[in-house]
Amino acid sequence: MSGKKDKWDQAYQQADFSSAKVATVLSDNSYLLPLSGGDALDLACGRAGNAQFLAKNGFIVDAVDISSVVLDGLSSYVMENKLQIDTILRDVESDGMPEKRYDVIVVSYFLNRELFPQIVESLKPGGLLFYQTWSQLKVTDTGPSNPDFRLKAGELLDLCDSLQIILYRENGELGKTDSGLRNEAMIIAQKPL
């Protein structure tokens, strides 16, 4: 774990939480979120843009990451801004998902295919998964160069085959490639009741 942890601890030394971005899959489709709020998870949260967005929309959020540096900074930011976000230091790739069920799980720019059954299991019945990450169908060199960290065409649909698909998007090389969502795939899926 220490190699990965050290990498991300170093990357987040100067993390600016006030400018953290919300994943497009969540911000553009926030109207699908449960009106009553509930429990939410921002998995591999980084600067926690998704967690902040969910907390500001009435959710009690767990922000999980491998980096103690980013979570320490986030804890201070959360206290200053009075957000309902709990930080959880966890290497989900080796230790698995938290022992909790969620109404909403958001994952952005993190891919571990072996974790998908646990992600699905961590959703409450009727719970929503908002997932967005890099795709091998790319038109620029943005994102990771290693194809293991990029989804194959349609792979996200296969990984979520036990869920009801609400929205799926993967533009690839269709049409005007300098517009729209490129180099990425996104899905919103619901666990059956």
SERO-4910 file (N, C-alpha, C, O; in steps of 0.05 Angstrom, whole numbers):
BEGIN
 pado doro    nc1    nc2    nc3   cac1   cac2   cac3    cc1    cc2    cc3    oc1    oc2    oc3
  Met    A     17    -24      0      0      0      0     17     25      0     10     45    -12
  Ser    A     40     25     13     55     49     17     63     63     -9     64     88    -10
  Gly    A     69     48    -30     76     61    -56     53     77    -67     58    100    -75
  Lys    A     30     66    -68      6     81    -77      0    104    -59     -6    126    -67
  Lys    A      0     98    -33     -6    118    -13     13    142    -15      5    165    -15
  Asp    A     39    135    -17     59    156    -19     55    173    -44     58    198    -44
  Lys    A     48    160    -66     43    175    -91     20    195    -88     23    218    -95
  Trp    A     -2    186    -76    -25    204    -73    -21    225    -50    -30    247    -52
  Asp    A     -6    217    -29      1    236     -8     17    259    -21     12    283    -15
  Gln    A     36    252    -37     52    273    -51     35    290    -69     38    315    -69
  Ala    A     17    278    -84      0    293   -103    -18    313    -89    -25    333   -101
  Tyr    A    -26    307    -65    -45    324    -51    -32    342    -30    -47    353    -13
  Gln    A     -7    346    -31      7    364    -11     -5    392    -11     -8    404     11
  Gln    A    -13    402    -34    -23    430    -35    -52    430    -45    -60    447    -60
  Ala    A    -68    411    -36    -96    408    -46   -112    432    -39   -112    442    -16
  Asp    A   -127    442    -58   -145    465    -55   -173    455    -56   -184    450    -78
  Phe    A   -186    452    -34   -213    440    -32   -234    459    -42   -255    450    -52
  Ser    A   -229    485    -41   -249    504    -50   -253    504    -80   -274    513    -89
  Ser    A   -234    494    -95   -237    493   -124   -241    465   -135   -238    460   -159
  Ala    A   -247    446   -117   -251    418   -125   -275    416   -145   -295    428   -140
  Lys    A   -271    401   -166   -292    398   -186   -310    375   -180   -303    355   -168
  Val    A   -335    378   -189   -355    357   -187   -355    342   -213   -354    354   -235
  Ala    A   -357    316   -212   -358    300   -236   -383    308   -253   -404    313   -242
  Thr    A   -379    309   -279   -401    316   -297   -425    298   -294   -448    308   -295
  Val    A   -420    272   -291   -442    254   -288   -460    261   -264   -484    256   -265
  Leu    A   -448    273   -244   -464    281   -220   -476    309   -224   -500    313   -219
  Ser    A   -459    328   -232   -469    356   -234   -491    359   -255   -511    373   -250
  Asp    A   -488    346   -278   -508    349   -299   -533    333   -294   -553    337   -308
  Asn    A   -532    314   -276   -555    297   -271   -564    297   -242   -576    277   -233
  Ser    A   -558    318   -228   -564    319   -199   -595    319   -194   -603    313   -172
  Tyr    A   -610    325   -214   -639    323   -211   -649    295   -206   -672    291   -199
  Leu    A   -632    275   -210   -639    247   -205   -634    238   -176   -642    217   -168
  Leu    A   -620    255   -161   -614    248   -133   -640    246   -117   -659    260   -122
  Pro    A   -640    228    -97   -663    226    -80   -669    253    -66   -651    265    -55
  Leu    A   -694    261    -67   -702    287    -55   -698    287    -25   -694    309    -13
  Ser    A   -699    264    -12   -697    263     17   -668    261     27   -664    258     51
  Gly    A   -649    263      8   -621    260     16   -615    231     23   -625    213     10
  Gly    A   -599    227     44   -592    200     52   -562    197     56   -548    217     59
  Asp    A   -553    173     56   -525    167     59   -512    165     31   -522    152     13
  Ala    A   -488    178     29   -474    178      3   -445    172      8   -434    176     30
  Leu    A   -432    161    -13   -404    155    -12   -390    167    -36   -399    164    -59
  Asp    A   -368    182    -31   -350    191    -52   -326    173    -50   -309    177    -32
  Leu    A   -323    154    -69   -302    134    -68   -278    144    -82   -279    154   -105
  Ala    A   -254    141    -70   -229    151    -80   -233    181    -85   -229    191   -107
  Cys    A   -240    195    -63   -251    222    -65   -232    244    -74   -241    264    -84
  Gly    A   -206    240    -70   -188    262    -76   -195    287    -62   -199    287    -37
  Arg    A   -197    310    -76   -204    335    -63   -234    337    -56   -243    358    -47
  Ala    A   -249    316    -62   -276    313    -52   -297    333    -64   -315    341    -50
  Gly    A   -294    339    -89   -314    356   -102   -341    343   -101   -361    357    -97
  Asn    A   -342    317   -106   -368    303   -106   -380    302    -77   -404    306    -74
  Ala    A   -363    297    -58   -372    296    -30   -383    323    -21   -404    325     -8
  Gln    A   -369    345    -29   -378    371    -21   -405    377    -34   -423    388    -21
  Phe    A   -408    370    -60   -433    375    -74   -456    360    -61   -478    371    -57
  Leu    A   -451    334    -54   -472    318    -41   -479    329    -14   -503    330     -7
  Ala    A   -459    337      2   -465    348     29   -481    374     27   -499    378     43
  Lys    A   -475    390      7   -490    415      3   -519    410     -7   -536    428     -6
  Asn    A   -523    385    -16   -550    378    -25   -564    359     -6   -582    344    -13
  Gly    A   -556    360     20   -571    347     41   -563    318     47   -577    305     62
  Phe    A   -541    308     36   -532    281     42   -512    281     65   -497    300     69
  Ile    A   -512    258     79   -491    252     98   -471    236     83   -477    214     74
  Val    A   -446    246     81   -427    235     62   -403    222     76   -392    233     95
  Asp    A   -395    199     66   -370    187     72   -351    192     49   -357    185     26
  Ala    A   -328    204     54   -307    209     34   -284    190     39   -271    192     60
  Val    A   -280    172     21   -260    151     25   -236    156      6   -240    161    -18
  Asp    A   -212    154     17   -188    156      0   -165    142     14   -165    137     38
  Ile    A   -144    136     -2   -120    123      8   -101    143     20    -82    136     34
  Ser    A   -104    169     14    -85    190     22    -93    203     48   -114    216     50
  Ser    A    -77    199     69    -82    212     94    -78    242     91    -90    258    105
  Val    A    -60    250     73    -55    279     69    -81    293     59    -89    314     70
  Val    A    -94    281     39   -118    294     28   -140    293     49   -156    312     51
  Leu    A   -142    271     64   -164    269     83   -160    288    107   -179    298    118
  Asp    A   -135    292    115   -129    311    137   -138    339    128   -150    354    144
  Gly    A   -130    346    104   -138    373     94   -168    375     91   -180    396     97
  Leu    A   -181    354     81   -210    354     78   -224    357    105   -243    371    107
  Ser    A   -214    343    125   -226    345    152   -226    373    162   -246    383    173
  Ser    A   -204    388    158   -203    416    167   -223    433    150   -237    449    162
  Tyr    A   -224    428    124   -241    443    107   -271    438    114   -287    457    115
  Val    A   -277    413    120   -305    406    128   -313    420    153   -335    430    155
  Met    A   -295    421    173   -302    434    199   -306    464    194   -324    476    205
  Glu    A   -288    476    179   -291    505    173   -316    512    159   -328    533    163
  Asn    A   -325    494    141   -349    499    124   -374    485    134   -395    487    121
  Lys    A   -372    472    157   -395    459    169   -410    440    150   -434    442    146
  Leu    A   -395    422    137   -406    403    118   -408    376    132   -391    368    149
  Gln    A   -429    360    125   -433    334    137   -418    313    120   -429    298    105
  Ile    A   -391    313    124   -374    294    110   -356    281    130   -342    294    145
  Asp    A   -357    254    131   -338    239    147   -316    228    129   -322    218    107
  Thr    A   -291    231    138   -269    221    122   -261    193    132   -261    187    156
  Ile    A   -255    175    113   -247    148    119   -222    142    103   -222    141     79
  Leu    A   -200    136    118   -175    129    106   -176     99    100   -179     82    119
  Arg    A   -175     92     74   -178     63     67   -167     59     39   -172     74     21
  Asp    A   -152     37     37   -143     27     11   -164      7      2   -161    -17      8
  Val    A   -184     16    -13   -206     -2    -20   -196    -25    -39   -209    -46    -40
  Glu    A   -174    -21    -53   -164    -42    -70   -154    -66    -54   -155    -89    -64
  Ser    A   -144    -62    -30   -135    -84    -14   -154    -91      9   -156   -114     17
  Asp    A   -167    -70     20   -184    -74     43   -214    -75     37   -230    -81     55
  Gly    A   -222    -70     12   -250    -71      4   -265    -47     13   -254    -28     24
  Met    A   -291    -47      7   -308    -25     12   -315    -22     41   -313    -42     56
  Pro    A   -323      2     50   -333      5     78   -357    -13     83   -372    -20     65
  Glu    A   -360    -20    108   -382    -39    116   -408    -22    120   -418    -20    142
  Lys    A   -418    -11     99   -442      6    101   -457      5     75   -445     -3     54
  Arg    A   -482     12     75   -498     13     50   -505     42     45   -510     57     64
  Tyr    A   -506     50     20   -510     77     12   -533     81     -7   -540     64    -23
  Asp    A   -546    105     -5   -567    113    -24   -554    122    -50   -566    119    -71
  Val    A   -530    134    -48   -516    144    -72   -486    137    -69   -474    142    -48
  Ile    A   -474    127    -90   -445    124    -91   -435    138   -116   -446    135   -138
  Val    A   -415    155   -113   -403    169   -135   -373    160   -137   -359    160   -118
  Val    A   -365    153   -162   -338    146   -167   -330    162   -192   -343    160   -213
  Ser    A   -308    177   -190   -298    191   -214   -268    189   -216   -253    194   -198
  Tyr    A   -260    180   -240   -231    178   -247   -216    158   -229   -193    163   -222
  Phe    A   -229    137   -222   -217    115   -208   -229     89   -219   -253     87   -222
  Leu    A   -212     70   -226   -221     46   -238   -207     21   -226   -183     19   -228
  Asn    A   -223      5   -214   -214    -22   -205   -237    -41   -212   -257    -41   -197
  Arg    A   -234    -56   -233   -256    -73   -243   -264    -93   -222   -288   -100   -220
  Glu    A   -245   -103   -206   -251   -124   -186   -269   -113   -164   -281   -129   -149
  Leu    A   -270    -87   -160   -286    -75   -139   -316    -72   -146   -332    -67   -128
  Phe    A   -323    -75   -171   -351    -70   -179   -371    -87   -164   -392    -76   -156
  Pro    A   -367   -113   -159   -387   -128   -144   -391   -116   -116   -413   -115   -106
  Gln    A   -369   -107   -103   -371    -95    -77   -385    -67    -78   -401    -60    -60
  Ile    A   -380    -52    -99   -394    -26   -103   -424    -31   -105   -440    -17    -92
  Val    A   -431    -50   -121   -460    -57   -125   -472    -66    -98   -494    -58    -91
  Glu    A   -457    -83    -84   -467    -93    -58   -470    -71    -38   -487    -72    -20
  Ser    A   -454    -50    -40   -454    -27    -21   -478     -8    -26   -482     10    -10
  Leu    A   -492    -11    -48   -515      5    -54   -540     -7    -39   -544    -31    -38
  Lys    A   -555     11    -27   -581      2    -16   -599     -5    -39   -595      5    -61
  Pro    A   -620    -22    -35   -640    -26    -56   -651      1    -65   -660     17    -48
  Gly    A   -652      6    -90   -661     32   -101   -639     53   -102   -643     74   -113
  Gly    A   -615     46    -91   -592     65    -91   -581     70   -119   -584     53   -137
  Leu    A   -568     93   -122   -558    102   -148   -528    102   -148   -515    111   -129
  Leu    A   -516     93   -170   -488     94   -175   -483    115   -197   -494    113   -219
  Phe    A   -467    135   -191   -458    155   -211   -428    149   -216   -412    152   -197
  Tyr    A   -421    141   -240   -393    132   -245   -383    145   -271   -397    145   -291
  Gln    A   -359    156   -270   -347    169   -293   -317    165   -292   -304    171   -272
  Thr    A   -306    155   -314   -277    152   -315   -267    150   -344   -283    153   -363
  Trp    A   -242    147   -347   -228    148   -373   -236    124   -390   -241    102   -380
  Ser    A   -237    129   -416   -245    108   -436   -221    104   -455   -206    123   -461
  Gln    A   -219     80   -465   -199     74   -486   -207     87   -512   -190     90   -530
  Leu    A   -232     94   -516   -241    108   -539   -235    138   -536   -251    153   -526
  Lys    A   -210    145   -543   -201    172   -537   -194    187   -563   -185    176   -583
  Val    A   -197    213   -561   -189    230   -584   -166    249   -577   -155    262   -595
  Thr    A   -158    250   -552   -134    265   -544   -118    247   -524   -126    225   -518
  Asp    A    -96    257   -516    -78    242   -498    -83    248   -468    -67    240   -451
  Thr    A   -105    261   -461   -111    266   -433   -118    240   -419   -127    221   -431
  Gly    A   -112    240   -393   -117    216   -377    -93    197   -377    -72    203   -389
  Pro    A    -97    174   -363    -74    155   -360    -67    143   -387    -84    138   -404
  Ser    A    -41    137   -390    -31    124   -414    -35     94   -413    -37     81   -434
  Asn    A    -35     83   -389    -38     54   -386    -67     46   -391    -86     55   -377
  Pro    A    -72     29   -412   -100     21   -418   -114      6   -396   -138      4   -396
  Asp    A    -99     -5   -377   -112    -19   -354   -128      0   -337   -146     -8   -323
  Phe    A   -122     26   -339   -136     47   -323   -157     61   -341   -166     83   -333
  Arg    A   -163     49   -363   -184     61   -381   -203     38   -389   -196     15   -393
  Leu    A   -228     46   -391   -249     27   -398   -249     20   -428   -245     38   -444
  Lys    A   -254     -5   -434   -258    -13   -462   -286     -4   -470   -303      2   -453
  Ala    A   -291     -3   -496   -317      5   -506   -339    -12   -494   -337    -37   -496
  Gly    A   -359      0   -482   -381    -15   -471   -376    -29   -445   -394    -41   -434
  Glu    A   -351    -28   -435   -344    -44   -411   -360    -35   -387   -367    -51   -370
  Leu    A   -365     -9   -384   -379      1   -361   -407    -11   -360   -418    -16   -338
  Leu    A   -419    -15   -383   -446    -28   -383   -444    -57   -373   -461    -66   -357
  Asp    A   -423    -71   -381   -419    -98   -371   -415    -99   -341   -425   -117   -327
  Leu    A   -398    -81   -331   -392    -80   -303   -417    -74   -286   -418    -81   -262
  Cys    A   -437    -61   -297   -461    -53   -283   -485    -70   -292   -508    -61   -289
  Asp    A   -480    -94   -303   -502   -109   -314   -523   -119   -294   -545   -126   -303
  Ser    A   -517   -118   -268   -538   -126   -249   -555   -102   -240   -573   -105   -224
  Leu    A   -549    -79   -250   -563    -54   -243   -581    -45   -266   -577    -53   -289
  Gln    A   -601    -29   -260   -618    -17   -280   -604      8   -291   -598     26   -275
  Ile    A   -599      9   -317   -584     31   -329   -604     55   -332   -625     52   -345
  Ile    A   -596     77   -321   -612    102   -323   -601    119   -345   -616    131   -361
  Leu    A   -574    121   -346   -561    137   -366   -534    125   -372   -520    116   -354
  Tyr    A   -526    124   -398   -499    115   -406   -490    133   -428   -504    140   -446
  Arg    A   -464    141   -426   -453    158   -447   -424    152   -451   -408    150   -433
  Glu    A   -417    148   -477   -390    144   -485   -388    153   -514   -396    138   -532
  Asn    A   -379    177   -519   -380    189   -545   -359    179   -565   -364    180   -589
  Gly    A   -336    170   -554   -315    160   -572   -307    180   -593   -302    203   -587
  Glu    A   -306    171   -618   -297    187   -640   -320    196   -658   -315    204   -681
  Leu    A   -344    193   -649   -367    201   -666   -369    231   -669   -364    246   -651
  Gly    A   -376    239   -693   -383    267   -698   -360    287   -695   -337    280   -701
  Lys    A   -367    310   -684   -348    332   -681   -331    327   -655   -341    332   -633
  Thr    A   -307    316   -658   -292    306   -635   -280    327   -617   -270    321   -596
  Asp    A   -282    352   -626   -272    374   -608   -295    384   -590   -291    404   -576
  Ser    A   -318    371   -590   -341    379   -573   -351    355   -558   -346    332   -565
  Gly    A   -365    360   -536   -377    339   -521   -358    325   -502   -334    333   -500
  Leu    A   -367    304   -490   -351    288   -471   -334    269   -487   -345    250   -499
  Arg    A   -308    273   -486   -290    255   -500   -271    242   -481   -266    252   -459
  Asn    A   -260    219   -488   -240    205   -473   -252    193   -447   -237    183   -430
  Glu    A   -278    193   -443   -290    184   -419   -316    169   -424   -328    171   -445
  Ala    A   -323    153   -404   -349    140   -404   -363    146   -377   -349    150   -357
  Met    A   -389    148   -378   -404    153   -353   -429    136   -353   -440    129   -373
  Ile    A   -437    130   -328   -462    115   -325   -476    124   -299   -463    131   -279
  Ile    A   -502    123   -300   -519    125   -276   -535     99   -276   -549     94   -295
  Ala    A   -534     84   -254   -548     59   -253   -561     56   -225   -550     66   -205
  Gln    A   -583     42   -224   -598     39   -199   -599      9   -191   -604     -8   -208
  Lys    A   -595      4   -166   -598    -23   -155   -627    -30   -153   -643    -14   -143
  Pro    A   -635    -52   -163   -664    -60   -162   -674    -61   -133   -659    -67   -115
  Leu    A   -699    -53   -130   -712    -54   -103   -716    -83    -94   -726    -87    -72
***
